Amino acid sequence: MKVRLRFFASLREALGPQGELDLPDGSRVVDARDLLIARGAPFDASLARRRLLRAAVNQVLCADEDAPLAEGDELAFFPPVTGG
């Protein structure tokens, strides 16, 4: 299945604004992140497990990375928002 990727803030600067990813049926957000990390630079550093990142599927924030993905979904990654 194909999902559309979107990257925001510092991830957008490092990886570009968007892309596409082929995944096996039944994949979850964690599977997509792991596959992207396996691509190597610059994905491995930008999406590294040590980095706290948020994800959204079809513009709905995921509670965790076990959220399922389906054909044509939009998967977005972004750093946590801070303010003051």
C-alpha positions, -999 to 999 in steps of 0.1 A, spaced: 0 0 0 11 36 -5 9 64 21 16 100 15 42 115 38 43 150 52 71 165 73 69 197 94 92 222 112 128 209 115 119 176 98 107 195 67 140 214 66 160 181 67 137 158 46 116 181 24 79 188 27 65 155 15 69 121 -2 54 87 -6 61 54 10 53 18 0 44 -4 30 30 -39 34 -7 -41 42 -14 -40 79 15 -16 86 14 8 115 30 42 121 59 25 139 66 4 108 66 34 85 91 52 108 114 22 110 113 18 72 122 55 68 150 52 94 164 22 75 168 44 44 199 60 60 209 96 59 192 120 64 162 100 75 181 80 102 192 111 121 159 131 116 136 103 127 159 85 151 142 67 180 160 89 205 141 119 191 107 127 205 84 131 175 46 133 170 27 116 142 -7 122 127 -27 101 103 -51 119 81 -46 151 102 -56 133 134 -29 131 161 -18 96 170 -18 86 207 11 62 199 29 47 170 7 16 170 -19 35 149 -28 15 118 -22 28 83 -44 22 52 -39 27 14 -39 64 6 -35 77 42 -15 108 49 11 103 76 27 134 90 57 136 114 66 167 134 85 176 166 64 184 197 51 219 198 63 242 226 54 276 235 55 302 262 
